[in-house]
Amino acid sequence: MRAMATQLDLLHSRPVDDGDDWRIDDETRAIGRRGLAKARAALAESRARLDADLDRSSPGRHAA
């Protein structure tokens, strides 16, 4: 009986190629950029909302 391996064996369905077939196409790149823009906008909105909440809860605090 073979002992259980501590690491999975990697399977190669085809030889590794240095060609361009691994590159992301323009449409996928555009989708990714839109997703990043939405994530950044959501983060900025969240930070602004948090700052506004902190300003309301601390009357003596001034925005930097």
C-alpha positions, 0 to 999 in steps of 0.5 A, a space after each residue: 500500500 502506498 503512503 499518502 503524499 503530503 503534496 499533490 502532484 501537478 498534472 500537465 495536460 500539455 507542455 508549457 509554452 512560452 507563447 501568447 496563449 496565456 495572455 488576457 484578451 482585451 475584453 477580459 482586461 476591460 472587464 477587470 478594469 471596470 471591476 477594479 474601478 467599481 471596487 475603488 469607488 466603493 472603497 472611497 464611498 465607504 471611507 467618506 461615509 465613515 469620515 462623515 459618521 466620525 465627524 458627526 459623532 465628534 463635534 470638536 473633530 475637524 476634517 484634515 
